[in-house]
């Protein structure tokens, strides 16, 4: 029988550490060709698009996630998982939690792989669901001693810092500007909807690692090319998706095109990761297709 899973069940059963382990496996499977992860596709509708990300773990399952850009306040996502041998639908998840856990886990794997082992301070710009997913997952791979947060509204950053303290037990404080949130931090997360840069490269400390989750395209990006120039290592979770953006993703054009590397390759050791303590590393999160189905499989696999 098909198993139906709600956001509440995902939240209760898929903790951050489990999601991180699963997505590390997914990235390695994609690197080795076992996880087929093509770029997402979108169907144009009146007022927006219906977007699909599909993936296949060869010989085991295939599945997809669908979501829309119509702007509904109560809009929901669907993740469906088919058995490879029969095509029958093993599981369906309704809600946004699996997608959020995927994005957070991707960022945590990047931190675990590329940040300095002694990284303990985190600066966050953005205070929405994506920012929270990043912080909660990163806390599963690094013992954080402080989080600083900035967003546009004082109430928003106060609320976010309070949640970090209450739910993660990590000291956290709001700050009045973006640069203040990231200066002197070992780890940096940009998780905004801003179409223009929210920090400059000079705000980053030597040896810092940065995850960027928001806009990252030509003419619409939460960071500038100065950040790419500053980075000694640029990685992404899906080179296929990175190359499919329209307008193009900043890190795929001009001098940067040849520098972008696969996070899965870094995990496998076929691409060099961090080699010195003072390198600045940048992870451009684009969404590994099939990642949501990978997580749903871990939640529902027999036995």
MARTORMI-13439 format. One line per 4 residues: number of its first residue (from 1); their letters; for each residue x negated, y, z negated of N, C-alpha, C. Coordinates in steps of 0.001 Angstrom, whole numbers, plus 500000, padded with zeros to 6 digits. Last residue first. Example, Ala and Ser with C-alpha at 12.3 -4.5 7.8 and 13.67 -1.06 7.14 Angstrom:
<pts>
2> sa> 487150 497750 492920 486330 498940 492860 487100 500030 492130 ~ 486810 494310 492200 487700 495500 492200 486800 496700 492200;
</pts>
This chain:
<pts>
303> xxxx> 488323 497471 493885 487373 496954 492897 486610 498025 492207 ~ 488589 499505 496796 489017 498337 496032 487917 497863 495078 ~ 488355 503071 496509 487838 501811 497062 488236 500629 496189 ~ 489164 505557 495655 490197 504549 495904 489660 503221 496402;
299> xxxx> 487101 507377 495295 488194 507372 494324 489101 506155 494457 ~ 485537 506962 497514 484969 506657 496194 486061 506591 495124 ~ 487341 507947 499458 486947 506530 499449 486395 506135 498090 ~ 487309 510629 498842 488545 509884 498662 488276 508378 498660;
295> xxxx> 484660 511233 499587 485062 511339 498192 486348 510564 497920 ~ 484889 510791 502344 483889 510061 501571 484254 510076 500089 ~ 486742 512697 503051 487123 511292 503138 486155 510414 502355 ~ 485095 514942 502660 486307 514782 501855 486780 513327 501873;
291> xxxx> 483110 514486 504594 482761 514523 503177 483967 514341 502277 ~ 483849 514733 507187 483906 513400 506611 483591 513373 505137 ~ 481525 517328 507723 482739 516630 508155 482708 515202 507632 ~ 480246 519417 505398 479932 518165 506084 481224 517442 506442;
287> xxxx> 479956 522739 505409 480987 521718 505250 480679 520478 506059 ~ 478029 524666 505255 478988 524781 506347 480099 523737 506255 ~ 475727 526481 503409 476775 525466 503322 477794 525690 504427 ~ 472492 526933 503571 473671 527480 504233 474740 526389 504290;
283> xxxx> 470061 527476 501221 470984 526463 501726 472219 527147 502288 ~ 466743 528506 500984 468127 528921 501235 468907 527751 501823 ~ 463950 529301 498904 464667 528339 499728 466130 528750 499819 ~ 460839 530709 498473 462270 531005 498441 462958 530043 499403;
279> xxxx> 458045 529484 496584 458821 529549 497829 460265 529957 497542 ~ 456566 529105 494303 456999 530468 494602 457741 530597 495931 ~ 455828 526432 494071 456760 526975 493087 457296 528343 493471 ~ 455858 524597 497179 455197 525423 496171 456252 526057 495274;
275> xxxx> 457521 523000 498691 456140 522552 498518 455364 523387 497499 ~ 460762 521779 499262 459938 522762 498578 458533 522199 498372 ~ 460583 519405 501905 461369 520302 501081 460471 521383 500491 ~ 460079 518210 505190 459497 518663 503931 460449 519592 503201;
271> xxxx> 461943 515550 506434 461666 516980 506528 461145 517427 505175 ~ 462185 513023 505564 461685 513186 506929 461447 514648 507280 ~ 463329 512599 503113 461885 512793 503163 461320 512920 504552 ~ 465999 512496 502676 465369 511262 503149 463854 511372 503215;
267> xxxx> 466508 515138 502006 466730 514095 501006 466005 512804 501385 ~ 465953 516323 504471 465128 516669 503319 465284 515623 502216 ~ 468020 515236 505967 466642 514900 506327 465687 515225 505181 ~ 470203 516445 504689 470060 514997 504661 468648 514554 504999;
263> xxxx> 469775 519097 505403 469633 518720 504005 469476 517208 503873 ~ 467989 520002 508295 469078 519214 507726 468791 518874 506268 ~ 466965 523389 509069 466728 521974 508869 467934 521305 508207 ~ 466069 526076 511117 467123 525469 510313 466943 523959 510279;
259> xxxx> 464206 527002 512909 463803 526846 511508 464822 526118 510662 ~ 465049 527568 515432 464123 526454 515271 463734 526178 513838 ~ 466666 529821 514979 467239 528586 515508 466334 527389 515273 ~ 465460 532161 514274 465873 531267 513192 466313 529900 513699;
255> xxxx> 464978 533781 516421 463825 533141 515782 464220 532118 514734 ~ 468175 533236 517861 466882 533912 517865 465790 533095 517204 ~ 470435 531430 515698 470114 532257 516861 468722 532857 516722 ~ 471242 530201 513424 471092 529358 514617 470688 530158 515848;
251> xxxx> 471785 531796 511276 470582 530976 511185 470376 530071 512393 ~ 474277 532987 511912 473037 533769 511940 471794 532899 512030 ~ 476421 531258 514108 475884 531398 512770 474523 532070 512851 ~ 478273 532896 516738 477259 531979 516230 476867 532274 514787;
247> xxxx> 481883 533500 516486 480521 533839 516871 479486 532924 516198 ~ 481627 530153 516391 481864 531201 517373 482571 532361 516670 ~ 479657 527279 515529 480396 528495 515164 480529 529448 516354 ~ 478131 525046 515986 479434 525120 516660 480205 526389 516352;
243> xxxx> 475823 524654 514563 475691 525052 515959 476993 525269 516685 ~ 476807 523770 512138 476096 525051 512187 475987 525567 513615 ~ 477753 521247 512841 478705 522308 512528 478048 523676 512609 ~ 475248 519980 513273 476276 519997 514323 477279 521115 514076;
239> xxxx> 473923 520194 510881 473390 520940 512019 474421 521027 513138 ~ 475108 520347 507779 475497 519801 509077 474945 520674 510193 ~ 473950 521540 505582 474457 520183 505424 474856 519556 506747 ~ 470800 523228 505997 472259 523183 506049 472699 521739 505932;
235> xxxx> 468010 525364 505122 468638 524067 505341 470147 524230 505412 ~ 464935 526935 505326 466366 527106 505591 466967 525739 505869 ~ 462190 528156 503609 462875 526944 504036 464365 527227 504151 ~ 461373 530689 503047 460377 529779 503634 461015 528496 504144;
231> xxxx> 463183 533646 503484 463223 532229 503150 462101 531456 503844 ~ 463064 536180 504555 462416 535945 503271 462283 534453 502957 ~ 464622 536002 506830 463193 536294 506975 462431 535961 505693 ~ 467094 535650 505655 466529 534557 506439 465036 534755 506640;
227> xxxx> 467352 538195 504544 467335 537029 503669 466738 535825 504391 ~ 467466 539801 506758 466316 539955 505864 466212 538778 504900 ~ 469878 539328 507919 468749 538562 508434 467495 538751 507584 ~ 472169 539384 505054 471571 539881 506288 470411 539017 506747;
223> xxxx> 475294 538005 503871 473860 538291 503726 473348 538770 505079 ~ 477831 537450 504558 477637 537982 503208 476160 538236 502890 ~ 478867 538417 507839 478046 537581 506971 477847 538257 505623 ~ 479543 539089 510855 480393 538788 509713 479635 537835 508788;
219> xxxx> 477775 539410 512920 478806 540412 512759 479725 540195 511584 ~ 477226 535988 513033 476864 537276 513620 478034 538238 513495 ~ 478136 534424 509889 478081 534524 511334 477625 535907 511779 ~ 478832 533628 507311 477422 533606 507689 477230 533680 509203;
215> xxxx> 480950 533820 504443 480714 534113 505861 479221 534189 506156 ~ 479909 531659 501687 480849 532497 502416 480475 532701 503871 ~ 477833 530306 500530 479051 529553 500795 480011 530344 501686 ~ 474460 529813 499991 475440 530749 500547 476642 529949 501040;
211> xxxx> 472171 529375 497410 473260 528745 498170 474178 529833 498690 ~ 468719 529773 496859 470007 530412 497091 470932 529501 497879 ~ 466045 529778 494534 466811 529027 495525 468195 529657 495633 ~ 462895 531460 493933 464326 531256 493733 464918 530399 494848;
207> xxxx> 460235 532117 494275 460554 530794 493765 462025 530517 493582 ~ 460545 535566 493524 459742 534480 494088 460131 533143 493448 ~ 463971 536756 493446 462678 536558 492811 461883 535486 493551 ~ 465864 539007 495447 465516 537649 495063 464126 537590 494458;
203> xxxx> 466146 541555 496360 466755 541251 495072 466371 539868 494564 ~ 465144 541651 498890 464268 542133 497820 464851 541881 496437 ~ 467257 540929 500491 466229 539934 500210 465324 540360 499068 ~ 470315 542194 499043 469206 542253 499996 468148 541241 499575;
199> xxxx> 473837 541397 498903 472515 541606 498290 471507 541808 499415 ~ 475967 541354 500559 476241 541715 499169 474963 541867 498357 ~ 476611 542242 503963 475699 541735 502928 476013 542265 501536 ~ 480065 541749 505019 478810 542506 505037 477937 542048 503874;
195> xxxx> 482397 540449 504613 481843 540365 505960 480514 541105 506097 ~ 483116 538537 501684 482596 539777 502255 482066 539552 503673 ~ 484074 536605 500142 484742 536768 501432 484232 538004 502157 ~ 481501 534617 498478 482389 535763 498635 483141 535681 499964;
191> xxxx> 479249 533392 497013 480527 532732 497336 481598 533804 497434 ~ 476007 532781 496509 476863 533770 497156 478126 533043 497600 ~ 473923 531999 493852 475059 531546 494651 475783 532762 495201 ~ 470654 531236 492830 471602 532264 493254 472693 531608 494085;
187> xxxx> 468225 530557 490314 469216 530059 491266 470205 531172 491576 ~ 466651 532154 488723 466036 531015 489412 466920 530510 490542 ~ 466818 535718 488643 467471 534411 488518 466699 533343 489284 ~ 465900 538287 489006 465288 537499 487949 465896 536126 487764;
183> xxxx> 469004 539346 490277 467597 539674 490001 467085 538859 488821 ~ 471715 538818 490444 470773 537841 490998 469312 538136 490685 ~ 473223 540829 489276 473590 539437 489007 472506 538461 489425 ~ 472229 543161 490312 471946 542861 488917 472259 541403 488581;
179> xxxx> 473303 543051 492926 471866 542898 492707 471503 542562 491262 ~ 476124 543453 492225 475605 542229 492803 474115 542047 492596 ~ 476930 544963 489027 476560 545015 490440 476051 543660 490909 ~ 477648 544573 486306 478397 545543 487118 478037 545607 488597;
175> xxxx> 478237 541229 484992 477359 542376 485235 478024 543290 486259 ~ 479222 538886 482453 479505 539664 483661 478534 540826 483777 ~ 477557 535962 481272 477939 537362 481084 478229 538012 482429 ~ 477212 532948 479405 477517 533626 480672 477957 535042 480382;
171> xxxx> 475996 529916 478140 476084 531370 477983 476268 532040 479337 ~ 478029 527077 478587 476816 527767 479027 476978 529258 478756 ~ 480190 525364 478379 479336 525569 477216 478032 526256 477538 ~ 482080 524936 480282 480766 524342 480521 479817 524503 479341;
167> xxxx> 484371 526189 479315 484481 524853 479900 483134 524168 480102 ~ 483579 528660 478092 484549 527775 477451 484482 526342 477984 ~ 481678 529861 479799 481368 529632 478388 482277 528568 477776 ~ 483134 529921 482182 481850 529219 482116 481498 528892 480667;
163> xxxx> 485264 531583 481381 485523 530185 481749 484241 529357 481701 ~ 483976 534009 480979 484627 533356 479841 484894 531886 480148 ~ 483191 534572 483587 482172 534335 482566 482768 533617 481363 ~ 485763 534960 484715 484887 533895 485199 483828 533557 484154;
159> xxxx> 486712 537208 483329 487439 535940 483247 486551 534777 483658 ~ 484857 539141 484139 485012 538815 482715 485669 537443 482566 ~ 485340 539237 486875 484053 538720 486394 484083 538392 484908 ~ 488002 540208 486848 487666 538943 487486 486360 538367 486983;
155> xxxx> 487822 542680 485603 488619 541621 484976 488257 540249 485547 ~ 486251 544154 487445 485735 543838 486103 486497 542705 485436 ~ 486080 543085 490814 486917 543577 489724 486317 543203 488373 ~ 484166 542007 492525 484579 543394 492703 485389 543938 491537;
151> xxxx> 481725 540198 490556 482713 540274 491628 483258 541692 491624 ~ 478958 538543 489155 479529 539799 489636 480614 539484 490645 ~ 477357 536890 486441 478340 536890 487516 478780 538303 487850 ~ 474914 534656 485141 475384 536028 485302 476301 536074 486518;
147> xxxx> 474251 532111 482858 474881 532447 484137 475268 533923 484095 ~ 471687 530251 481227 472483 531468 481358 473023 531600 482767 ~ 470677 527718 481190 470668 528437 479915 471384 529779 479999 ~ 471444 524559 482602 471454 526009 482710 471456 526651 481323;
143> xxxx> 470033 521933 483694 470441 522371 482355 470335 523897 482317 ~ 471312 520652 486724 470331 521504 486047 470889 521914 484686 ~ 473411 519087 487560 472067 518703 487998 470962 519563 487384 ~ 475765 520097 486606 475582 518652 486488 474183 518213 486889;
139> xxxx> 475772 522724 487270 475551 522406 485859 475361 520914 485636 ~ 476581 522568 489885 475164 522821 489617 474822 522484 488169 ~ 479344 522261 489484 478564 521157 490046 477072 521341 489770 ~ 480070 524734 488396 480366 523516 487644 479573 522327 488167;
135> xxxx> 479211 526510 490439 478627 526568 489092 478859 525265 488346 ~ 480795 525737 492693 479340 525736 492729 478745 525653 491329 ~ 483399 526095 491778 482976 524775 492228 481459 524666 492263 ~ 483392 528890 491306 483508 527961 490188 483036 526555 490574;
131> xxxx> 483211 529785 493950 482149 530117 492996 482183 529149 491821 ~ 485626 528839 494957 484374 528333 495506 483203 528623 494571 ~ 487547 530279 493457 487447 528836 493339 486154 528267 493871 ~ 485793 533353 492572 486950 532559 492964 486701 531076 492804;
127> xxxx> 483842 535227 492250 484431 534658 491037 485693 533865 491352 ~ 480724 536503 493348 481994 535881 493669 482538 535206 492423 ~ 477521 535666 492796 478335 536760 493326 479587 536139 493924 ~ 475548 534532 490142 476658 534246 491050 477303 535545 491503;
123> xxxx> 472538 533163 489004 473284 534375 489303 474317 534102 490375 ~ 471109 531169 486522 471928 531198 487732 472657 532522 487836 ~ 468275 529518 485168 469148 530698 485195 469833 530791 486551 ~ 466591 527336 485435 467598 527296 484363 468530 528504 484356;
119> xxxx> 464266 525295 487012 465240 526371 487219 466368 526259 486192 ~ 462326 523367 487020 462493 524122 485774 463485 525278 485921 ~ 462224 522347 489590 462763 521502 488525 463043 522263 487234 ~ 463365 524650 492068 462323 524224 491141 462941 523358 490040;
115> xxxx> 465547 523324 494649 465176 524299 493614 464050 523750 492749 ~ 466064 521107 496315 465202 522181 496787 464761 523170 495714 ~ 467716 519114 495178 466671 518734 496131 465635 519829 496354 ~ 469478 520421 493538 468697 519321 492975 467523 518958 493861;
111> xxxx> 470611 522241 495372 469840 522716 494214 468927 521623 493694 ~ 471890 520424 497102 470865 521333 497610 469990 521853 496480 ~ 473697 519276 495317 472667 518432 495930 471537 519297 496482 ~ 475264 521541 494800 474484 520941 493724 473393 520027 494261;
107> xxxx> 476467 522027 497288 475586 523024 496704 474713 522443 495608 ~ 477966 519651 497503 476935 519969 498506 475947 520987 497952 ~ 479697 519984 495323 478704 518913 495302 477601 519143 496326 ~ 481284 522154 496196 480465 522258 495002 479367 521222 494971;
103> xxxx> 482501 521001 498461 481652 522181 498596 480733 522345 497392 ~ 483908 518821 497221 482909 518608 498270 481962 519787 498357 ~ 485674 520104 495512 484634 519234 494944 483534 518952 495966 ~ 487287 521374 497422 486507 522166 496490 485377 521347 495886;
99> xxxx> 488460 519143 498657 487635 520066 499432 486750 520919 498555 ~ 489857 518114 496437 488789 517325 497048 487876 518222 497878 ~ 491747 520191 495870 490698 519840 494918 489554 519048 495543 ~ 493952 520986 497278 492661 521564 497671 491490 521048 496858;
95> xxxx> 496414 518557 498413 495908 519628 497569 494527 520045 498004 ~ 496714 515105 498535 497360 516371 498875 496906 517434 497884 ~ 495372 512211 499963 495281 513197 498883 495893 514501 499372 ~ 495926 508866 500693 496198 510243 501092 496096 511113 499854;
91> xxxx> 494599 505690 501751 494859 506718 500740 495125 508064 501391 ~ 494703 503847 503864 494487 503375 502501 494905 504403 501469 ~ 496398 503263 506703 496015 504363 505827 495924 503842 504405 ~ 495020 500932 509057 496015 501286 508062 495493 502405 507168;
87> xxxx> 493078 500067 510733 493661 501368 511039 494708 501798 510034 ~ 491659 497722 510294 493081 497631 510615 493702 498943 511078 ~ 488967 498336 509865 489342 497100 510530 490769 497051 511005 ~ 488817 500814 508500 488241 500659 509835 488785 499442 510564;
83> xxxx> 491509 502475 506949 490625 501319 506947 490118 501063 508363 ~ 491634 506032 506595 492058 504823 507295 491036 503705 507087 ~ 492676 508677 504646 491611 507688 504792 492170 506416 505415 ~ 493228 512197 504544 493734 510853 504825 492576 509914 505131;
79> xxxx> 494075 515116 502918 492950 514237 503254 493516 512834 503421 ~ 495527 518272 503327 495740 516822 503334 494420 516139 503685 ~ 496392 521258 501498 495546 520502 502406 495895 519022 502294 ~ 498934 523842 501311 498211 522671 500813 497375 522034 501917;
75> xxxx> 500006 527125 500306 499594 526177 501337 498757 525049 500765 ~ 501033 529150 498803 501159 527787 498276 500779 526728 499314 ~ 500551 531398 500355 500061 531374 498971 500078 529966 498394 ~ 499447 531129 503673 500496 530829 502703 499903 530747 501291;
71> xxxx> 497704 531618 505814 497763 532558 504707 498862 532319 503705 ~ 497041 530045 507906 498244 530862 508046 498465 531802 506878 ~ 495118 528189 508375 494673 529556 508096 495845 530525 508208 ~ 495259 524841 506979 495635 525900 507911 495072 527241 507464;
67> xxxx> 493799 521535 507169 494202 522729 506428 494522 523825 507437 ~ 492950 518113 506841 493595 519179 507611 493967 520316 506675 ~ 490435 515641 507097 491102 516642 506264 491754 517649 507189 ~ 490222 512109 507821 490208 513520 508183 490743 514356 507028;
63> xxxx> 488520 508977 508651 489516 509823 508017 489362 511274 508417 ~ 487576 505519 508499 487552 506817 509168 488666 507656 508566 ~ 485459 502858 507256 486654 503688 507256 486484 504858 508207 ~ 483527 500797 508056 484231 500801 506776 485528 501616 506817;
59> xxxx> 482154 500991 510448 482467 499663 509962 483265 499627 508682 ~ 480807 504097 509629 480895 503041 510635 481116 501680 509973 ~ 482755 506421 508480 481678 505598 507959 481751 504290 508732 ~ 483668 509355 510043 483766 507904 510109 482537 507271 509479;
55> xxxx> 485736 512345 510026 484499 511606 509826 484754 510118 509854 ~ 486948 515661 510691 487076 514205 510748 485717 513550 510547 ~ 488830 518415 509988 487474 517887 509883 487603 516372 509783 ~ 490978 520739 511514 490725 519341 511163 489221 519094 511050;
51> xxxx> 493354 523365 511156 491960 522947 511272 491813 521505 510791 ~ 495482 525451 512726 495471 524219 511953 494121 523564 512220 ~ 495598 529056 512496 495133 527815 513114 495389 526650 512161 ~ 497811 531896 513036 496645 531235 512450 496284 529971 513198;
47> xxxx> 500010 533027 514270 499621 533522 512962 498426 532843 512339 ~ 500803 530218 516017 501221 531596 515818 500869 532022 514393 ~ 497747 528316 516374 499174 528423 516116 499541 529905 516033 ~ 495173 526323 517756 495752 527658 517546 497260 527592 517376;
43> xxxx> 493432 523865 516077 494530 524072 517011 495136 525444 516747 ~ 490000 523025 515780 491135 523842 515347 492162 523964 516459 ~ 487481 520894 514338 488252 521375 515488 489476 522113 514956 ~ 484111 520572 513098 485554 520673 512925 486211 521202 514196;
39> xxxx> 481572 518375 514511 482069 519695 514085 483590 519696 513956 ~ 481306 514938 513240 481321 515962 514293 481784 517308 513756 ~ 479874 512569 511814 480389 513829 511256 480356 514930 512308 ~ 479545 509327 510858 479769 510150 512044 480490 511410 511576;
35> xxxx> 477301 507772 508923 478450 508662 508810 478515 509530 510059 ~ 475054 506521 509952 476172 505694 509490 477449 506519 509328 ~ 472834 508061 510562 473748 507719 511630 474905 506838 511223 ~ 471225 509057 508614 470856 507748 509162 471806 507262 510241;
31> xxxx> 472523 511405 507923 471167 511476 508466 470790 510174 509168 ~ 474872 510343 506835 474928 511145 508059 473561 511223 508718 ~ 473824 509096 504561 474495 508286 505578 474590 509040 506897 ~ 472893 511333 503186 471920 510344 503659 472540 509452 504738;
27> xxxx> 475366 512549 502672 474340 513261 503448 473292 512299 503999 ~ 476569 510564 501082 477156 510958 502362 476132 511655 503252 ~ 474942 510491 498805 475029 509304 499657 475579 509661 501040 ~ 475547 513064 497888 474154 512735 498226 474140 511512 499152;
23> xxxx> 478222 512631 497361 477868 513492 498494 476389 513371 498845 ~ 478083 510928 495113 478754 510495 496330 478316 511325 497535 ~ 476745 512532 493235 476149 511265 493679 476763 510806 494995 ~ 478647 514614 492987 477289 514895 493477 476626 513622 493979;
19> xxxx> 480837 513251 491894 480949 513879 493212 479577 514156 493807 ~ 479757 512543 489407 480170 511504 490344 480272 512053 491758 ~ 479369 515082 488274 478216 514193 488480 478549 513094 489485 ~ 482004 516127 488126 480992 516751 488973 479837 515810 489276;
15> xxxx> 484596 513577 488303 483788 514579 487618 482663 515038 488523 ~ 487444 512591 489184 486232 512862 489957 485435 513962 489266 ~ 489722 512356 487589 488946 511149 487884 487621 511403 488593 ~ 490957 514821 487229 490774 513948 486077 489779 512822 486348;
11> xxxx> 491036 515926 489791 490335 516645 488733 490031 515730 487546 ~ 492666 513997 491055 491295 514224 491507 490479 514884 490402 ~ 495044 514388 489631 494343 513104 489540 492900 513225 490007 ~ 495690 516986 490417 495484 516691 488999 494737 515379 488811;
7> xxxx> 496079 516704 493170 494950 517484 492667 494655 517168 491209 ~ 497060 513235 493753 497304 514665 493582 496026 515371 493128 ~ 497320 510590 496033 496571 511208 494945 496825 512709 494928 ~ 498627 507488 496974 498775 508940 497064 498156 509577 495817;
3> xxx> 497787 504650 498801 497665 505326 497507 497779 506834 497742 ~ 499638 502283 500619 498922 503553 500633 498943 504182 499242 ~ 499175 498803 500000 500000 500000 500000 499135 501255 500000;
</pts>
